[in-house]
Amino acid sequence: MASLKDQLSGLVYSTETGKHCPECAEPLASCRCDELSEAARLASLDGVVRIRREVAGRKGKGVTTVSGIPLAEAELKQLAKKIKQRCGTGGSVKDGIVEIQGGQRELIKSMLEAEGFKVKLAGG
């Protein structure tokens, strides 16, 4: 790990180019950190969409999580919107994982298989 001096010595603002990205030190207009992290997330996927029901850390409220969807962020949000409309519930997209309120595993599985994804039910 870099020392504190190395971490704090990077350029943050320039009068010529404005704000700079803290990760790559490029001006925000030419920063590609988000694209690179999205490409790395897509490259790490194995092509299997996993559907799981979780209640841990949610005060007993069950949610269905869908992970491993090999789509870019914008397309993932569109798919999440279609899933939420089909299930008639709310949900969100966090870090490439779609969270749908309630236990909707079978409905989501049939919908994703119809879209052409390879789906696996994970967990209990």
N, C-alpha and C positions, 0 to 999 in steps of 0.2 A: 504494500500500500504506500502511496506517495505521502511525503511529509506534509504537514500543515502549510509550510511555506510554499511548497510546490502547488498545493491546491488553491491557495489564495493569490498566486502570482499571475494568473491569466488575465487577459484583456477582457473587460466587461463592456466598455463603451468607448466609442471613438467619435470625434466630431465630424469626421469625414463620412463614415459609414453608419453611424448610429449604434444600436445595441448589437451585441455579439452573443452567440450561443455559448453557454458554459461548457458544453461537451467538446465541441470541435474548434471553438474559437473563431469560427467564420461569422461574417455578418448574417443576421437573421434572414435576410432576403435570399441568401445563397446557401443556407444551412440544409443539409440533407439527412440529419440525424433521424427524423421521424420515418423517412422512406427506408433507411437502412435497418432500423429496428423492426419495421413491418416486414421487410424482406427476410430478416433473420427469423421472425416468428413463423412465417409461412414455410421456410425451409426446414424448421424443426418438427413440423407436423408429419404424421405417418399415414394420413389419408383416411383414418377411421374416426368417425364422429361418435363421441361418447356422450350418452345421456344418463344423468344421475339425479337422484332425488336427495336433497340435503336439508337438514334442519339444524345442524350444529351452528351456533353463533347467531341464530336468527330468532331467538326468544320463542322457540317452539313452532314458528311458522315455517311450513315446508315450501321449498322452491325446487324447481327442476332446472338443472344447469346443463347446458349443451356446450361441450368443448371440442376442440380439434377440427373446427370447420375451416377448410382450406380456401377462405375468401379474404379479400382485402377489407379494410375497415369500413369503407362506404358500402360495399356489397353486403357485408355482415350486418350492418344496421338495417338495410332493406329486408334481408331475410328475417331478422328479428321482428321487424314490423309485421311481416306476413304471418309469422308464428303467433304473435300476440293477437292478431286479428282472428286467426283460426281458432285459437284457444279461448278467446273472449276474456283474457286476463291482461294484467300489466306485466311489465318486465323491463330489463335493461341490458346493456352491453357493457361489460367491464373487462378490460385487458384481454380481449379476444374470446371471452366466455359469455354466452347468452344466458341470462337468468330469467326464468318465467315463473310467475307466482303460481303456487299450487302444485299438485301432483298430476302432471300432464304427459307422462312419459310415453304412453302408447300412442296418443294422438300425434305427438311430435315425431315419434319414430316413423309412423306411416306417412306423415307429410314429407319428411326428409328423404325417405326411400323413394317416394314418388318424384322428388327433385333430382334423384340420381346419386345420392350420397350413400356410402357404405356406413351403416349405423350399428352400434353395439350398445346394449343396455349395460351400464356399469353400476356397481354398488348394489344395495339391497332393495 
